Amino acid sequence: MADAPLVAGIELGGTKCNCILARGPDSIEDEVRIPTTAPAETLAAIEQVLAGWSGFASIGIASFGPISIDRDAGDYGSITATPKPGWSRTDIVRRIERRFGVPVGFHTDVVGAALAEAKWGAAKGLADIAYVTVGTGIGVGLIAGGKPVDGLTHAELGHIRPVRIDGDDWIGNCPFHGGCVEGLCAGPAIAARTGTRAEHLPADHPAWDLVAHGLGQLLHTLVLTGIPRRIVMGGGVMVGTSHLFPRVRAAMIDSLAGYVPLPEVGLSRYVVPPALGNNAGPLGAILLGAQALERG
Amino acid sequence: MADAPLVAGIELGGTKCNCILARGPDSIEDEVRIPTTAPAETLAAIEQVLAGWSGFASIGIASFGPISIDRDAGDYGSITATPKPGWSRTDIVRRIERRFGVPVGFHTDVVGAALAEAKWGAAKGLADIAYVTVGTGIGVGLIAGGKPVDGLTHAELGHIRPVRIDGDDWIGNCPFHGGCVEGLCAGPAIAARTGTRAEHLPADHPAWDLVAHGLGQLLHTLVLTGIPRRIVMGGGVMVGTSHLFPRVRAAMIDSLAGYVPLPEVGLSRYVVPPALGNNAGPLGAILLGAQALERG
């Protein structure tokens, strides 16, 4: 761990930002939490925290999205079109780079969580994994060979359209797609469908079968990308509903129907809860910073 | 081109194998076609062709699948479970490596085609693309940063389950999934559904709307992986049915419904036919060989 670089990590969240100065989970030197308000105010507060730290070799930022991760694009390093008031087209990376003059890594919060879980958490030792968060939205982070899977943009696989269980014709609540996986299985969708918040919905409520089926379709698709050696599922809907894990896994296996007959996919440890809890975000930011340093 | 290494490429297909000695499309030194029969006979014939060549620095193999591309797996470099008689669990790479003692690159035919189209064809200059073949099956090759997107295995996204147009309840003909994209939109599915082979089906036949819708769902999913800057669609069903391209693209745009509002995705050149024709396979093998040489 002493060999790992000292990195300033920023988890930029919708309601709060976690700033952390660390080399890894066992060598955290400082941690500061800042509320997410208007961009100018929030970013100034983050910069003030970082200015009080010294010795970090790089900075990593794991952000809510959508963000521009295309290094050749004019808007690289910014938040693009978000419903969050004031944050659309907010430059993050170039501002931070100018201020601190060290390499800056930048990716989604879910890719950060994937990196952290693959390095220190529930997928330790695996270089190819998917991290799925099921909360107010559904996000997917993909890493392959220990690096984010990047191309035109970041994954948004929570918005695929799943086939439905016969007789389930609820239209869903995604403003774009209605019944995409997020529009059927995220926390607000469960609340809209049942009138009850997910954390208060009893395990034997029939809506859980529909949620497990939709999430099973998402996992079917993730397996068919060929990438994940393990799928880590976190977020408010998964955490505290441990009955959901075996049901989602069974729905995935049922849907794959024997296709991709690799032993890994059949194991119960193929679909697991995160191990790092609230630390996945900030530790993911540390890894994004470390990767930026390697890139130079 | 003179700087590119001389590579022996093998496109291992279901009915024939193309062996090619080349540095690229403008410097093909030899090309030999061999029928695909039993594994021992076919591989011996390939080895005989390669033994007659000299000066190649590496070998690339673009193969029909499914194949094991996991370098840490015991069965790396082999064809795994194929319905093709005699070919299941056939080692390819280790046998060729032992015989010729040069680095061997190995991937699917569709990843080979993606590499070739990105280097010399319809996606020239783009490092992040998807190649989709719609023929007797539906295969997807994904490359990011100019390299295959690898993890546990190769992509098999032709087997995702698409939502259906209201009233379309044909069960599909995939032996695993019934109505997955392959089971609804591949050549044999079109023939089973309509009683007419795809190449004889008139452009105004209503089945084409159902096929375009299913392929549009596949492209919706590919966009949401975040990877492709362009999608190249080849294979017997796409080639010769040029009316299908605008319909598939429209179905994709309709399904995405304004999500991922990147200009690239809205352009007609986002979904294009291949430019290399039958040469994509052998030239993809050349690139797999060149990448194996870089890896050492």
Chai-1 contact restraints between the chains, C-beta under 6 A:
chainA,res_idxA,chainB,res_idxB,connection_type,confidence,min_distance_angstrom,max_distance_angstrom,comment,restraint_id
A,D128,B,G151,contact,1.0,0.0,6.0,A-B,restraint_1
A,A144,B,V149,contact,1.0,0.0,6.0,A-B,restraint_2
A,A144,B,G151,contact,1.0,0.0,6.0,A-B,restraint_3
A,V149,B,A144,contact,1.0,0.0,6.0,A-B,restraint_4
A,G151,B,D128,contact,1.0,0.0,6.0,A-B,restraint_5
A,G151,B,A144,contact,1.0,0.0,6.0,A-B,restraint_6
A,G151,B,G226,contact,1.0,0.0,6.0,A-B,restraint_7
A,G151,B,I227,contact,1.0,0.0,6.0,A-B,restraint_8
A,L152,B,R229,contact,1.0,0.0,6.0,A-B,restraint_9
A,T153,B,G226,contact,1.0,0.0,6.0,A-B,restraint_10
A,H154,B,G226,contact,1.0,0.0,6.0,A-B,restraint_11
A,A155,B,T225,contact,1.0,0.0,6.0,A-B,restraint_12
A,A155,B,G226,contact,1.0,0.0,6.0,A-B,restraint_13
A,E156,B,L224,contact,1.0,0.0,6.0,A-B,restraint_14
A,L157,B,L224,contact,1.0,0.0,6.0,A-B,restraint_15
A,H159,B,L224,contact,1.0,0.0,6.0,A-B,restraint_16
A,H159,B,Y259,contact,1.0,0.0,6.0,A-B,restraint_17
A,I160,B,T221,contact,1.0,0.0,6.0,A-B,restraint_18
A,I160,B,L224,contact,1.0,0.0,6.0,A-B,restraint_19
A,R161,B,V163,contact,1.0,0.0,6.0,A-B,restraint_20
A,V163,B,R161,contact,1.0,0.0,6.0,A-B,restraint_21
A,V163,B,V163,contact,1.0,0.0,6.0,A-B,restraint_22
A,F176,B,A257,contact,1.0,0.0,6.0,A-B,restraint_23
A,F176,B,G258,contact,1.0,0.0,6.0,A-B,restraint_24
A,F176,B,Y259,contact,1.0,0.0,6.0,A-B,restraint_25
A,H177,B,A257,contact,1.0,0.0,6.0,A-B,restraint_26
A,T221,B,I160,contact,1.0,0.0,6.0,A-B,restraint_27
A,L224,B,E156,contact,1.0,0.0,6.0,A-B,restraint_28
A,L224,B,L157,contact,1.0,0.0,6.0,A-B,restraint_29
A,L224,B,H159,contact,1.0,0.0,6.0,A-B,restraint_30
A,L224,B,I160,contact,1.0,0.0,6.0,A-B,restraint_31
A,T225,B,A155,contact,1.0,0.0,6.0,A-B,restraint_32
A,G226,B,G151,contact,1.0,0.0,6.0,A-B,restraint_33
A,G226,B,T153,contact,1.0,0.0,6.0,A-B,restraint_34
A,G226,B,H154,contact,1.0,0.0,6.0,A-B,restraint_35
A,G226,B,A155,contact,1.0,0.0,6.0,A-B,restraint_36
A,I227,B,G151,contact,1.0,0.0,6.0,A-B,restraint_37
A,R229,B,L152,contact,1.0,0.0,6.0,A-B,restraint_38
A,A257,B,F176,contact,1.0,0.0,6.0,A-B,restraint_39
A,A257,B,H177,contact,1.0,0.0,6.0,A-B,restraint_40
A,G258,B,F176,contact,1.0,0.0,6.0,A-B,restraint_41
A,Y259,B,H159,contact,1.0,0.0,6.0,A-B,restraint_42
A,Y259,B,F176,contact,1.0,0.0,6.0,A-B,restraint_43
